[in-house]
């Protein structure tokens, strides 16, 4: 996967919305960084992995060991 795609997946894993991801890319001067470009990249990532939804994509990437489970209950 390309670096930008890895970054988008990382931000999704951290819980950012697509708009927030676009904003983070803008803050880092990474282009393209529009909401539309983030949506297009995600669509391509889903197609490449034959995923129907973002949740399905997350499951596929987890099974491919490209995503890790993180403990979001810190402090409990």
N, C-alpha and C positions, 0 to 999 in steps of 0.2 A: 504494500500500500504506500501511497505517496505520503510525504510528511504532513501536508495540509489535511489529508484524510485522517491520519492518525491523531492529529490535534483536534479535529472536529469530534472524533469518536471519544477522545479523552474528555472533552468538555461535556459531551452528552452523558458520559458515565458519571461526571461530577454533578449532573442534574441541571445543567444550563439549558435554557430554551434555545431554539434556533436563532431568535433575535439576539439573545444575550451572547451567543457564540459569534454572530456577526460583529457585535460591538467589541468583544474581546479581540477579534482579529484586527479590527480597526485600531484599537488601542496599541497593538503590537506592530502596526504598520505592515501587516501581512495582506497581500492582495491576491486574488479578488476577495473582498470582505463584505459584500452586500448580502442581505437576507436571501435574495434570489440565488446568489452563487452558493451559499450554504445549502439551500434547499436542493439545488441541482446536484451538488456533490453527494448529499445524502441519498438522493434518488439513485445516483450511479452506484454508490456503495451497496444499497439495497439490491439493485439489479445484479451486481457482480456476485452477491451472496445468495441470490434467489430468495430474498426475504420479502414478505408481503407487508409487514408493518415494522415500525421502529422497535417494538417489543420483540418481534420475531428476529430482527437483525441482532438485537442484543443477545438473544439466546444462541443464535448461530455463532456470533463472535466469541461468546463465553465458551461454547463447546470447542471452538478452534483455539482456545487458550489465548485469545487476543484481548479479552476482558477479564478482570479479576473482581471477585466479590470483596467489597470493602465494608467495614463495620461502621454503619451510619448511626449506631446507637452509642457513640462515644459519650462517656460521662454518666451512663445509666448504671 
